[in-house]
């Protein structure tokens, strides 16, 4: 004869304490095999509860996996390259490091964080390109929550802005960072400077209220350091 159902429920919950994800699912399935197969009554309700917990744990496991992206830290500091889609982040990362990555003049060329190392004054610094953040990133839109999770681990940020593009995209990115309570030190890099009018860097710096430097692909091709054209 099975023990009183209230006692059984207490024991089940006790067995689940401290168990998450796959371990919790395994324990719930084991519990399910140990329960009487009654179709009605309190034990039928317990079986229903256990099955519901298995499904909830599966969903939770998928969400945690989807919202997690691991970027192994290297170097003395980690700097995130952040900005709206098609802001020149990939070109900047490639110019500052030895990495070869796909670049394109269209949004969402990069779909996941890309780390690379650069040498700065004799020490290695890790740069991490964050795929273009969009409005609603903090609510998982465009995989944003996972990307914001990577950003939280960075030491500082470089905000990228296309010199000839409107500031709406960068404004949306900064709004998402604020909603996610990410307040790292930041500087703006104005990209594609060769396509912009004179004074673009100063105008953008004033608009966003942050220090800014300007860069262009041609500057890197000729060996000029970032900011020499600002």
Secondary structure, 3 states (H helix, E strand, C coil): CCCCHHHHHHHHHHHHCCCCHHHHHHHHHHHHHHCCCCCCCHHHHHHHHHHHHHHHHHHHHHHHHHCCCCCCCCCCCEEEEEECCCCCHHHHHHHHCCCCCCCCCCCCCCCCCEEEEEEECCEEEEEEECCCCCCCHHHCHHHHHHHHHHHHCCCEEEEEEECCCCCHHHHHHHHHHHHCCCCCEEEEEEECHHHCCCCHHHHHHHHHCCCEEECCHHHHHCCCCCCCCC
